[in-house]
Amino acid sequence: MPDAFETRAIHVGQEPDSSTGAIVPPISLATTFAQRGVGDHAGYEYARSGNPTRASLEACLASLEGARHGFAFASGLAAEDALLRRLRPGDDVIMGNDAYGGTFRLIARVHEPAGVSWSAVDLTDLDALDAEWRDETRIVWIETPTNPLLTVVDIEAIAGVAHARDAIVVVDNTFATPYLQQPLALGADAVVHSTTKYLGGHSDVVGGFVALNDESIADEIGFLQNAVGAVPSPFDCYLVLRGVKTLALRMERHCENAHVIAQMLQEHDAVDRVLYPGLPEHPGHDVAKRQMRDFGGMVSFTMHEGEDAALDVVALTRLFTLAESLGAVESLIEHPARMTHASAAGSPLEVDAALIRLSVGIEAADDLADDLRQALDYTLA
Ligand SMILES: *Cc1c(COP(=O)(O)O)cnc(C)c1O
C-alpha cells in the first residue's frame, strides 16, 4: 500500500538532504554540476535539463497524480504548450467549449497558424463530440470542472470514445487538483496543471506541470522540456513544494466554504443562476460525485440585472479582492467577460457578461458570506 495522499504530499521527493540532513529540500541554485569524468555525474549536468529542487517537485506531484512521470514547467501554459507541440501540421484537437481562455488562445493563435486544426464542443454531449470528430483528431482536451462555467465532464466516458479512435485525452486538472480528482485513474493519458493556482496555493508563484504514464509520450515531453526550455526556477519549485504540503487541508476548507457561499447565493434575490457542482440541481452533480472527492472551491453565478449589476458587485466586495487568478488562500472575485475570458470575445467560448466568478478562499465562511451579501444587497437598493 502506498502512503496516503496527505503523507505523500509532505514526504515524496523530500527525504532529508543526504549530506546535511536538512528537512526541507534545499533551493539548489547551481546551473552546472561537477563531473567526476566525462559523462560520470550524480544525475545532473546543467540546470535547464534538470536540477535537484525541480526533481523533488516532479517526484512529489507525479506521486500525487498517481503518475509514473512528471515534468515541471515555467507556467501552466508552457506545460500545455509542451503537450500541444507533439502535434504535426494537419493534426486536430477537440476542446471543451468553455476551456480556459489562455488554452483557447494558445491553440487558436499559436498552434493553428502552425497547421493544427481545432474545434470547441460541449463535452458533456457525446453526440456533439462524435459530430466534430475527424480522422485527424489526436487530442481531446478536457477541463473539468471548467473555467468559468463549472461544467463537469465525464472523463471516463470521453476516454472511452477517444481511445477507441486512437486519440489521447488530456485533462486540465487545475480546478480540481489531484486531491479531489485523479484523471489518470479515470483513463486520461495526461494531466496538465497550472501550479500557479491551488498547488502553489498562496498567489506567489507561476508554474505548470504535466503528469503521465505513457513512456513514449513522457520521452517526448522530457525532450521538449529541455529543448524548449520553459522551465521553472529552483525557487519557484520550492514554493510549489511548500504549497503542496498543505494542499489536502486547504482543499477541504475551500470546498466547505464554497458550499456555504453557493447556498447563500442561491437564496439571494439579486442572483439568477448559481453554478456549483456541489449543488444537487447542477447538471454535472452526479458525474462530479462519481469522479471527485468533493466539489472544489470555485463558484460562478449570474446576476438578474445583467452586466451593470455584475460590475457593481465585483467593485463592492471588501474581502473578495477583485483580481484574476484563483486557487489561493485568499478569496478573489472577477468578471470573466471583461477579465480572464476577454480574449474569447466573439468566439465559441465567449461568456455571459452577467457572470461573476469566485475563487472562494479559506477565510472564515461567515465573513465571506457577509461580504458578498452586502455587495449583492447594494444592487437591489
Ligand atoms: C491559470 C490556468 C491555466 C494557465 O496557467 P498559467 O500558470 O497562468 O500559465 C490553465 N488552465 C487553467 C484551468 C487555469 O486556471
The ligand as a Tripos MOL2 file, in Angstrom:
@<TRIPOS>MOLECULE
LIG
   15    15     1     0     0
SMALL
NO_CHARGES

@<TRIPOS>ATOM
      1 C1         -4.4530   29.6120  -14.9360 C.3       1 LIG1
      2 C2         -4.8830   28.4390  -15.7200 C.ar      1 LIG1
      3 C3         -4.1100   27.9610  -16.7780 C.ar      1 LIG1
      4 C4         -2.8370   28.6620  -17.2380 C.3       1 LIG1
      5 O1         -1.8220   28.5810  -16.2960 O.3       1 LIG1
      6 P1         -0.6880   29.7150  -16.0990 P.3       1 LIG1
      7 O2          0.0760   29.2040  -14.9260 O.co2     1 LIG1
      8 O3         -1.3760   31.0130  -15.8720 O.co2     1 LIG1
      9 O4          0.1060   29.7300  -17.3620 O.co2     1 LIG1
     10 C5         -4.5670   26.8570  -17.4480 C.ar      1 LIG1
     11 N1         -5.7200   26.2450  -17.1240 N.ar      1 LIG1
     12 C6         -6.4850   26.6820  -16.1160 C.ar      1 LIG1
     13 C7         -7.7530   25.9670  -15.7950 C.3       1 LIG1
     14 C8         -6.1060   27.7840  -15.3770 C.ar      1 LIG1
     15 O5         -6.8950   28.2350  -14.3990 O.3       1 LIG1
@<TRIPOS>BOND
     1     1     2 1
     2     2     3 ar
     3     2    14 ar
     4     3     4 1
     5     3    10 ar
     6     4     5 1
     7     5     6 1
     8     6     7 2
     9     6     8 1
    10     6     9 1
    11    10    11 ar
    12    11    12 ar
    13    12    13 1
    14    12    14 ar
    15    14    15 1
@<TRIPOS>SUBSTRUCTURE
     1 LIG1         1 GROUP 0 **** ****
